[in-house]
Amino acid sequence: MAISTFIIVGDNIHCTRILKVGGKSVLPAEGGKYVIHYKSGGKPKQLPVPPVFMESAAWRDEKVKHCAVAIWQGNYGDADGKAAGIAYIQ
C-alpha cells in the first residue's frame, strides 16, 4: 500500500506509551545508536531511535516514548526513518 501523506491520529502518547531503555524492546545497535525491536506480520522489525530522544531527561531515566519516536521518524527522519516510523504506527 502506497502512502502519500503521513497523518497523525491523536493519542495520549505521554502517559502510557513508554518502554524501558535496555529492556527487551529498546536495545543498542551499531555506532552507539539504539533501536526499538518489534514484530509486524510475524517478522522482526526495528525502529531507529533519533539522537534527540537519546539526549532527553527521559532517556537518562531509561525511558523512551515509542509512539513519539515513530511520529518523529515519520515526520523528520531520513527515507529509512520515515518508512520505519510509518510502518511502526501501521
Secondary structure, DSSP 8 states (H G I E B T S, - for coil): ---S--------TTTS-EEEBTSSSEEE-GGG-EEEEEEETTEEEEEEE-HHHHTSHHHHTTEEEHHHHHHHHHHHS-HHHHHHHHHHH-
